[in-house]
């Protein structure tokens, strides 16, 4: 494992590739980062990092690159997020994101893999792990949605029709509240700028409204959690009020796994507690 200063969000975007996935019969562009050494003769294990709402793959800027010496590291932008298509006309729910993730991994030739997942990205990954038992080898759950832990009122407020026409200053203020005020301690300006960037593009407010209105408790309540065969680690920020650690404990009880509580971190745990997060993840992965 290696650690380095995070790259800026423009460079991260420049290093992404894209493919087309199918969601409910709709062809949708999905952006992703695919990195790791290419000089090995034997196949490398694949490690997939999945973000949630209202972030994108750049959420993992301090964590994912640290594992590129040992793994093929794939970091997608969920459809409707980041540099993936954010047009009208397709679902952004975790049910749809499960389809998108499955399509991306099929396109990349990935059969079995390990996953590190946060927020609604975790909900999508849980669905995939339950519906395709044995495919996910190791599952790291970080402050993700499960059972009836979501929607969160603050995110739901973005799903109201008024978001699309919201005054720009008010909209930016809500994003600043989410990313700057939502950090543990003083937020890194590069993180805040990077998280906000996709939503500040033309039609970004509408795109966030469509993403927020797609959060649906039924899609996590219907998961057959007992069918998940992956080795589970709940790596959870214990001070998160949006996705309380009790949900991680319930998930570990149902699936069978360990809960590691990270202190001095809120919901953006890969950013708030990056060094400790990397250490715990490396230990779990055996690197």
C-alpha positions as CSV (number, residue, x, y, z in Angstrom):
1,X,0.0,0.0,0.0
2,X,1.2,3.5,-0.8
3,X,-0.1,6.9,0.2
4,X,0.4,10.2,-1.6
5,X,-1.2,13.6,-1.8
6,X,-4.5,13.4,-3.6
7,X,-4.7,14.6,-7.2
8,X,-7.1,17.5,-8.0
9,X,-10.5,16.7,-9.4
10,X,-9.7,17.9,-12.9
11,X,-6.8,15.5,-13.2
12,X,-9.0,12.7,-11.7
13,X,-11.6,13.5,-14.4
14,X,-9.0,13.5,-17.2
15,X,-7.8,10.0,-16.1
16,X,-11.3,8.5,-16.3
17,X,-12.6,6.3,-19.1
18,X,-16.2,5.7,-20.0
19,X,-18.5,2.9,-21.3
20,X,-22.1,2.5,-22.1
21,X,-24.3,0.5,-19.7
22,X,-28.0,-0.5,-19.9
23,X,-30.4,0.6,-17.2
24,X,-34.0,-0.6,-17.7
25,X,-33.4,-0.7,-21.4
26,X,-31.8,2.8,-21.6
27,X,-28.2,3.2,-22.8
28,X,-26.4,5.4,-20.3
29,X,-22.8,6.6,-20.3
30,X,-20.9,5.5,-17.2
31,X,-17.5,7.1,-16.3
32,X,-14.9,5.2,-14.2
33,X,-11.3,5.2,-13.2
34,X,-9.4,2.0,-13.9
35,X,-5.9,1.9,-12.5
36,X,-3.2,-0.4,-11.3
37,X,0.0,-2.1,-12.5
38,X,-0.1,-3.6,-16.0
39,X,3.3,-5.4,-16.0
40,X,2.2,-8.5,-14.1
41,X,1.8,-11.8,-15.8
42,X,-0.8,-13.2,-13.4
43,X,-4.3,-11.6,-13.2
44,X,-4.7,-9.1,-10.4
45,X,-7.6,-9.1,-8.0
46,X,-10.1,-6.3,-8.6
47,X,-11.0,-3.8,-5.9
48,X,-14.1,-1.6,-6.6
49,X,-14.8,1.6,-4.8
50,X,-18.4,2.9,-4.9
51,X,-19.6,6.3,-3.8
52,X,-23.0,7.6,-2.8
53,X,-25.1,10.8,-2.9
54,X,-24.3,13.6,-3.4
55,X,-20.7,12.6,-4.2
56,X,-18.8,10.9,-7.1
57,X,-15.8,8.7,-7.5
58,X,-13.5,11.5,-6.3
59,X,-14.8,10.8,-2.8
60,X,-12.1,8.0,-2.8
61,X,-9.2,10.3,-3.7
62,X,-7.3,9.6,-0.5
63,X,-7.9,5.9,-0.4
64,X,-8.3,4.2,-3.7
65,X,-5.0,5.2,-5.3
66,X,-3.1,3.8,-2.3
67,X,-4.1,0.2,-3.4
68,X,-3.1,0.5,-7.1
69,X,0.2,-1.4,-6.5
70,X,-1.7,-4.5,-5.3
71,X,-5.0,-4.5,-7.1
72,X,-6.8,-3.5,-10.2
73,X,-8.7,-0.6,-8.8
74,X,-12.0,0.4,-10.4
75,X,-13.8,3.6,-9.2
76,X,-17.0,4.3,-11.1
77,X,-19.2,7.4,-11.1
78,X,-22.7,6.1,-10.5
79,X,-25.1,6.9,-13.4
80,X,-26.4,10.4,-13.0
81,X,-23.3,11.5,-10.9
82,X,-19.9,12.9,-11.6
83,X,-18.8,12.5,-15.2
84,X,-21.4,9.8,-16.0
85,X,-24.5,10.8,-18.0
86,X,-26.8,13.1,-16.0
87,X,-29.4,13.6,-18.8
88,X,-33.1,13.1,-18.3
89,X,-34.8,9.8,-19.0
90,X,-33.4,7.1,-16.7
91,X,-33.7,6.0,-13.1
92,X,-31.0,6.8,-10.6
93,X,-32.2,4.6,-7.7
94,X,-30.0,1.9,-6.1
95,X,-32.0,-0.7,-8.0
96,X,-30.8,1.0,-11.3
97,X,-27.3,1.5,-10.0
98,X,-27.1,-2.2,-9.3
99,X,-27.7,-2.8,-13.0
100,X,-25.2,-0.1,-14.0
101,X,-22.4,-1.6,-11.8
102,X,-23.1,-5.1,-13.1
103,X,-22.9,-3.8,-16.7
104,X,-19.7,-1.9,-16.1
105,X,-18.0,-4.9,-14.5
106,X,-19.1,-7.1,-17.3
107,X,-17.7,-4.6,-19.8
108,X,-14.4,-4.7,-18.0
109,X,-14.3,-8.4,-17.9
110,X,-14.5,-8.6,-14.1
111,X,-16.1,-11.7,-12.7
112,X,-15.3,-11.8,-9.0
113,X,-14.1,-8.8,-7.0
114,X,-14.0,-7.1,-3.6
115,X,-15.9,-3.9,-3.0
116,X,-15.6,-0.9,-0.7
117,X,-18.8,1.0,-0.7
118,X,-20.3,4.2,0.9
119,X,-23.8,5.6,1.3
120,X,-26.2,4.7,-1.5
121,X,-23.4,3.1,-3.5
122,X,-23.3,0.6,-0.6
123,X,-27.0,-0.1,-1.1
124,X,-26.4,-0.9,-4.8
125,X,-23.4,-3.1,-3.9
126,X,-25.4,-4.9,-1.2
127,X,-28.1,-5.7,-3.8
128,X,-25.5,-7.1,-6.2
129,X,-23.8,-9.2,-3.5
130,X,-27.2,-10.6,-2.4
131,X,-28.4,-11.3,-5.9
132,X,-25.2,-12.9,-7.2
133,X,-23.9,-14.8,-4.2
134,X,-20.3,-15.7,-4.3
135,X,-19.3,-13.1,-6.8
136,X,-18.3,-10.5,-4.2
137,X,-15.4,-11.9,-2.2
138,X,-14.9,-9.2,0.4
139,X,-17.2,-6.4,1.2
140,X,-16.2,-3.2,3.1
141,X,-19.3,-1.3,4.2
142,X,-18.8,2.3,5.2
143,X,-21.7,4.4,6.5
144,X,-23.8,2.9,3.7
145,X,-27.6,2.7,3.4
146,X,-29.3,-0.5,4.5
147,X,-32.6,-1.6,5.9
148,X,-34.6,1.6,6.6
149,X,-31.6,3.9,7.2
150,X,-32.6,6.3,4.4
151,X,-33.7,8.6,2.8
152,X,-32.1,11.3,4.9
153,X,-34.1,14.5,5.2
154,X,-31.4,16.8,4.0
155,X,-30.9,14.8,0.8
156,X,-34.6,14.4,0.3
157,X,-34.9,18.2,0.3
158,X,-32.8,18.3,-2.9
159,X,-35.4,16.0,-4.6
160,X,-38.1,18.7,-4.4
161,X,-39.1,20.3,-7.8
162,X,-37.9,23.7,-6.6
163,X,-34.3,22.5,-6.6
164,X,-34.0,22.9,-10.4
165,X,-35.0,26.5,-10.2
166,X,-33.4,27.3,-6.9
167,X,-31.4,30.6,-6.6
168,X,-27.8,29.8,-7.4
169,X,-26.5,31.3,-4.2
170,X,-28.9,29.2,-2.1
171,X,-28.0,26.0,-4.0
172,X,-24.2,26.6,-3.6
173,X,-24.9,27.3,0.1
174,X,-26.6,23.9,0.5
175,X,-23.6,22.2,-1.1
176,X,-21.2,24.0,1.1
177,X,-23.2,23.0,4.1
178,X,-23.0,19.3,2.9
179,X,-19.3,19.2,2.2
180,X,-17.7,21.9,4.2
181,X,-19.8,21.9,7.3
182,X,-20.3,18.2,7.0
183,X,-16.6,17.5,7.4
184,X,-15.0,16.6,10.7
185,X,-12.9,19.6,11.6
186,X,-11.8,22.0,8.8
187,X,-12.7,20.7,5.4
188,X,-10.0,20.5,2.7
189,X,-10.9,23.1,0.1
190,X,-9.9,20.7,-2.7
191,X,-12.4,18.1,-1.4
192,X,-15.2,20.7,-1.2
193,X,-14.4,22.1,-4.7
194,X,-14.2,18.6,-6.2
195,X,-17.5,17.4,-4.7
196,X,-19.4,20.5,-5.8
197,X,-18.0,20.6,-9.3
198,X,-20.4,18.2,-11.1
199,X,-23.4,19.9,-9.6
200,X,-22.3,23.3,-10.7
201,X,-22.3,22.5,-14.4
202,X,-25.2,23.4,-16.6
203,X,-28.3,21.4,-15.6
204,X,-26.4,20.3,-12.4
205,X,-29.2,21.4,-10.1
206,X,-31.7,19.4,-12.1
207,X,-29.4,16.4,-12.1
208,X,-29.1,16.5,-8.3
209,X,-32.8,16.8,-7.9
210,X,-33.3,13.6,-10.1
211,X,-30.7,11.8,-8.0
212,X,-32.2,12.8,-4.7
213,X,-35.8,11.9,-5.6
214,X,-34.6,8.4,-6.5
215,X,-33.7,7.4,-2.9
216,X,-36.2,4.6,-2.0
217,X,-36.3,2.7,1.2
218,X,-38.0,-0.3,-0.4
219,X,-34.9,-1.0,-2.4
220,X,-32.9,-1.8,0.7
221,X,-35.8,-3.4,2.7
222,X,-36.2,-6.0,0.0
223,X,-32.5,-7.2,0.0
224,X,-32.1,-10.8,1.2
225,X,-29.2,-10.0,3.4
226,X,-28.7,-13.6,4.5
227,X,-27.8,-14.5,0.9
228,X,-24.7,-12.4,1.0
229,X,-21.6,-14.7,1.1
230,X,-18.9,-12.0,1.1
231,X,-16.5,-11.6,3.9
232,X,-17.8,-8.4,5.6
233,X,-16.1,-5.6,7.4
234,X,-18.2,-2.6,8.5
235,X,-15.6,0.2,8.6
236,X,-17.8,2.9,10.1
237,X,-17.5,6.5,11.3
238,X,-19.0,6.2,14.7
239,X,-20.1,9.9,14.9
240,X,-22.1,9.9,11.7
241,X,-25.7,11.1,12.4
242,X,-26.9,10.4,8.8
243,X,-26.1,6.7,8.8
244,X,-25.6,5.7,12.5
245,X,-23.2,2.9,13.4
246,X,-26.1,0.8,14.8
247,X,-27.0,0.0,11.2
248,X,-23.5,-1.3,10.6
249,X,-23.8,-3.5,13.6
250,X,-27.2,-4.9,12.4
251,X,-25.7,-5.6,9.0
252,X,-22.7,-7.4,10.6
253,X,-25.1,-9.5,12.7
254,X,-27.2,-10.5,9.7
255,X,-24.4,-11.2,7.2
256,X,-21.7,-12.2,9.6
257,X,-18.8,-9.8,10.0
258,X,-16.8,-7.4,12.1
259,X,-17.5,-3.7,12.9
260,X,-14.6,-1.4,13.2
261,X,-15.5,2.1,14.5
262,X,-13.5,5.0,13.3
263,X,-13.5,8.0,15.6
264,X,-13.0,11.7,14.7
265,X,-15.0,11.2,11.5
266,X,-18.5,12.0,10.2
267,X,-20.3,10.8,7.1
268,X,-17.4,11.6,4.7
269,X,-15.3,9.0,6.5
270,X,-12.8,8.3,3.6
271,X,-11.9,11.9,3.7
272,X,-12.2,12.6,7.4
273,X,-10.2,9.6,8.6
274,X,-8.2,8.7,5.4
275,X,-5.0,7.4,7.1
276,X,-6.8,5.2,9.6
277,X,-9.2,4.1,6.9
278,X,-6.3,3.0,4.6
279,X,-4.7,1.1,7.5
280,X,-7.9,-0.8,8.4
281,X,-8.7,-1.5,4.8
282,X,-5.2,-2.8,4.1
283,X,-5.3,-5.1,7.1
284,X,-8.7,-6.5,6.0
285,X,-7.4,-7.1,2.5
286,X,-4.2,-8.6,3.7
287,X,-1.8,-6.2,2.1
